[in-house]
């Protein structure tokens, strides 16, 4: 765990860090996936994914969860000093309630995600879901706040938009098309509004400082999110 940056240790209680550490140190391959049902260490159902860091990792995970009708409530993504990433994801059923899964179902989820991430070229699933009727009445104007962090060498995007099925897949798809690598993320939902924060870097491991590239990314994000809301 010495390869993790300080932000990881600041974000989780000792019990969670201990559980993560045990899973990572016992892994037998580059990728390990573990579902943690709600217990003394975890207040909610959560998912740990530890794998080599590359484009489309989070999008691949989200695609697998979408295909199994599992909802992402929150997600924290962490890069390591040795080229790996740890994704800690709070999951639930479509209504936001705890998952009612037996051991075989949990193992199936873990295997599906592991197999998807072990492929040489990641191919995220795109699951089309019907939007609920009430979604048409929600505020559609997506707001994106931009801040460049020169210390951590990333660009922080705070995205406020109407929550909907497949939202994360849509955002990750636009990032992938623009060669934006997710270094850190916070996924939050407040009622019918999603307020998500993504820290992204370019292929050169720098912030998105080129105006043309950043403008294109922001434009495509707004077009994708607001178009889906129409």
C-alpha positions as CSV (number, residue, x, y, z in Angstrom):
1,X,0.0,0.0,0.0
2,X,3.1,2.2,0.0
3,X,2.4,2.9,-3.7
4,X,-0.8,4.8,-2.9
5,X,-0.9,8.6,-2.8
6,X,-1.8,10.4,0.5
7,X,-5.3,11.2,-0.7
8,X,-6.4,7.6,-0.6
9,X,-5.5,7.2,3.1
10,X,-7.2,10.5,3.9
11,X,-10.4,9.4,2.3
12,X,-11.1,6.1,4.1
13,X,-11.3,4.8,7.7
14,X,-8.7,2.3,8.9
15,X,-11.1,-0.6,8.7
16,X,-11.7,-0.1,5.0
17,X,-8.0,0.4,4.2
18,X,-7.2,-2.8,6.0
19,X,-9.8,-4.8,4.0
20,X,-8.5,-3.3,0.8
21,X,-4.9,-4.1,1.7
22,X,-5.7,-7.7,2.4
23,X,-7.4,-8.2,-1.0
24,X,-4.6,-6.4,-2.9
25,X,-1.7,-8.2,-1.2
26,X,-3.3,-11.7,-1.7
27,X,-4.1,-11.1,-5.4
28,X,-2.8,-13.7,-7.9
29,X,-3.0,-11.5,-11.1
30,X,-2.9,-7.9,-12.2
31,X,-6.6,-7.5,-11.7
32,X,-8.6,-8.2,-8.6
33,X,-12.3,-7.5,-8.0
34,X,-14.0,-7.8,-4.6
35,X,-17.6,-7.1,-3.6
36,X,-17.9,-6.0,0.1
37,X,-21.5,-6.4,1.4
38,X,-22.6,-4.0,4.2
39,X,-20.8,-5.0,7.4
40,X,-18.9,-3.5,10.4
41,X,-16.2,-1.9,8.1
42,X,-18.5,-1.0,5.3
43,X,-21.7,1.1,5.9
44,X,-23.0,0.2,2.4
45,X,-22.5,-2.4,-0.3
46,X,-19.2,-1.5,-2.1
47,X,-16.9,-2.7,-4.8
48,X,-13.1,-2.7,-4.9
49,X,-11.4,-2.9,-8.3
50,X,-7.6,-3.0,-8.5
51,X,-6.0,-3.2,-11.9
52,X,-3.5,-1.7,-14.3
53,X,-4.4,1.9,-15.0
54,X,-5.3,2.6,-18.6
55,X,-8.0,4.3,-20.6
56,X,-11.5,3.1,-20.2
57,X,-11.1,1.2,-16.9
58,X,-13.9,3.0,-15.0
59,X,-16.1,2.9,-18.1
60,X,-15.6,-0.8,-18.4
61,X,-16.6,-1.3,-14.8
62,X,-19.7,0.9,-15.1
63,X,-20.7,-1.0,-18.2
64,X,-20.6,-4.3,-16.4
65,X,-22.6,-3.0,-13.5
66,X,-25.2,-1.4,-15.8
67,X,-25.6,-4.7,-17.6
68,X,-26.4,-6.4,-14.2
69,X,-28.8,-3.6,-13.2
70,X,-26.5,-2.4,-10.4
71,X,-26.5,1.3,-9.6
72,X,-23.4,3.4,-8.8
73,X,-24.1,5.7,-5.9
74,X,-20.6,7.0,-5.3
75,X,-17.2,6.3,-6.7
76,X,-13.6,7.2,-5.7
77,X,-10.8,6.5,-8.1
78,X,-7.2,6.5,-7.1
79,X,-4.0,6.2,-9.2
80,X,-0.9,4.6,-7.7
81,X,2.8,5.4,-8.1
82,X,3.4,2.1,-9.9
83,X,0.8,2.4,-12.7
84,X,-2.2,0.8,-11.1
85,X,-5.5,2.2,-10.0
86,X,-7.9,1.4,-7.2
87,X,-11.6,2.1,-7.7
88,X,-13.8,2.1,-4.6
89,X,-17.4,2.2,-5.7
90,X,-20.6,2.3,-3.6
91,X,-23.3,0.2,-5.2
92,X,-27.0,-0.5,-4.8
93,X,-30.0,-1.9,-6.5
94,X,-31.9,0.4,-8.9
95,X,-34.0,1.9,-6.1
96,X,-30.9,2.8,-4.0
97,X,-31.4,0.0,-1.5
98,X,-28.8,-2.6,-0.5
99,X,-28.2,-5.5,-2.9
100,X,-29.7,-8.8,-1.9
101,X,-27.1,-11.1,-3.3
102,X,-26.0,-14.6,-2.4
103,X,-22.4,-15.9,-2.6
104,X,-22.8,-17.2,-6.2
105,X,-24.2,-13.9,-7.4
106,X,-21.4,-12.0,-5.8
107,X,-18.8,-14.3,-7.4
108,X,-20.5,-13.9,-10.8
109,X,-20.2,-10.1,-10.6
110,X,-16.6,-10.3,-9.6
111,X,-15.8,-12.7,-12.4
112,X,-17.6,-10.6,-15.1
113,X,-15.7,-7.5,-14.2
114,X,-12.4,-9.3,-13.9
115,X,-12.7,-10.9,-17.3
116,X,-13.6,-7.6,-18.9
117,X,-10.6,-5.9,-17.4
118,X,-8.1,-8.7,-18.3
119,X,-8.7,-8.2,-22.0
120,X,-5.8,-6.6,-23.9
121,X,-8.1,-4.0,-25.3
122,X,-10.9,-2.8,-23.1
123,X,-14.3,-2.9,-24.7
124,X,-16.9,-1.2,-22.4
125,X,-20.5,-2.3,-22.7
126,X,-23.0,0.3,-23.6
127,X,-26.3,-0.5,-22.0
128,X,-29.3,1.4,-23.3
129,X,-31.9,2.0,-20.6
130,X,-35.3,3.6,-21.0
131,X,-35.6,7.0,-19.3
132,X,-38.4,7.4,-16.7
133,X,-41.2,9.6,-17.7
134,X,-40.6,12.2,-15.0
135,X,-37.1,12.7,-16.4
136,X,-38.6,14.8,-19.2
137,X,-39.7,17.4,-16.7
138,X,-36.3,17.9,-15.0
139,X,-34.0,20.8,-15.5
140,X,-31.8,19.9,-18.5
141,X,-29.1,22.6,-18.4
142,X,-25.8,20.9,-17.7
143,X,-23.3,23.1,-15.8
144,X,-19.6,22.4,-15.9
145,X,-17.0,24.2,-13.7
146,X,-13.4,23.9,-14.8
147,X,-10.3,24.2,-12.6
148,X,-6.7,23.3,-13.5
149,X,-4.5,21.8,-10.8
150,X,-0.8,22.2,-11.8
151,X,0.4,20.4,-8.7
152,X,-1.4,17.2,-9.4
153,X,-1.2,17.8,-13.2
154,X,-4.9,17.3,-13.9
155,X,-8.0,19.3,-14.8
156,X,-10.9,19.2,-12.4
157,X,-14.4,19.2,-13.9
158,X,-17.4,19.6,-11.6
159,X,-20.5,18.5,-13.6
160,X,-24.0,19.3,-12.5
161,X,-26.8,17.7,-14.5
162,X,-30.0,15.8,-14.3
163,X,-29.5,12.3,-12.9
164,X,-30.6,9.4,-15.2
165,X,-29.8,5.8,-16.0
166,X,-26.6,5.4,-17.9
167,X,-25.2,8.9,-16.9
168,X,-21.8,7.6,-15.9
169,X,-21.4,5.6,-19.1
170,X,-22.2,8.7,-21.2
171,X,-19.7,10.8,-19.4
172,X,-17.0,8.2,-19.6
173,X,-17.7,7.7,-23.3
174,X,-17.0,11.3,-24.0
175,X,-13.8,11.2,-21.9
176,X,-12.6,8.2,-23.9
177,X,-13.3,9.9,-27.2
178,X,-11.2,12.8,-26.1
179,X,-8.3,10.7,-24.7
180,X,-9.0,12.0,-21.2
181,X,-7.8,9.7,-18.4
182,X,-9.7,9.8,-15.1
183,X,-7.3,10.2,-12.2
184,X,-9.8,10.8,-9.4
185,X,-13.6,11.1,-9.3
186,X,-16.4,11.7,-6.8
187,X,-19.9,10.6,-7.9
188,X,-22.8,12.1,-5.9
189,X,-26.5,12.3,-6.4
190,X,-28.8,14.7,-4.6
191,X,-32.4,13.8,-5.4
192,X,-32.8,14.1,-9.1
193,X,-29.6,16.0,-9.7
194,X,-26.1,14.5,-10.1
195,X,-23.1,16.5,-9.0
196,X,-20.0,14.6,-10.2
197,X,-16.4,15.6,-10.0
198,X,-13.8,14.2,-12.3
199,X,-10.0,14.9,-12.3
200,X,-8.7,14.2,-15.7
201,X,-5.4,14.3,-17.6
202,X,-4.3,14.2,-21.2
203,X,-2.3,11.5,-22.9
204,X,0.8,13.4,-21.9
205,X,-0.2,13.2,-18.2
206,X,-0.9,17.0,-18.1
207,X,-4.0,19.1,-17.5
208,X,-6.2,20.0,-20.5
209,X,-4.6,23.3,-21.0
210,X,-5.0,23.6,-24.8
211,X,-8.1,25.7,-25.3
212,X,-9.2,23.9,-28.4
213,X,-9.0,20.4,-26.8
214,X,-10.8,21.6,-23.6
215,X,-13.5,23.4,-25.5
216,X,-14.2,20.3,-27.6
217,X,-14.4,18.1,-24.5
218,X,-16.8,20.5,-22.7
219,X,-18.9,21.0,-25.8
220,X,-19.3,17.2,-26.4
221,X,-20.1,16.6,-22.7
222,X,-22.9,19.2,-22.7
223,X,-24.2,18.0,-26.1
224,X,-24.2,14.3,-24.9
225,X,-25.9,15.0,-21.5
226,X,-28.4,17.7,-22.6
227,X,-29.3,15.9,-25.8
228,X,-30.1,12.7,-23.8
229,X,-32.3,14.8,-21.6
230,X,-34.5,16.1,-24.4
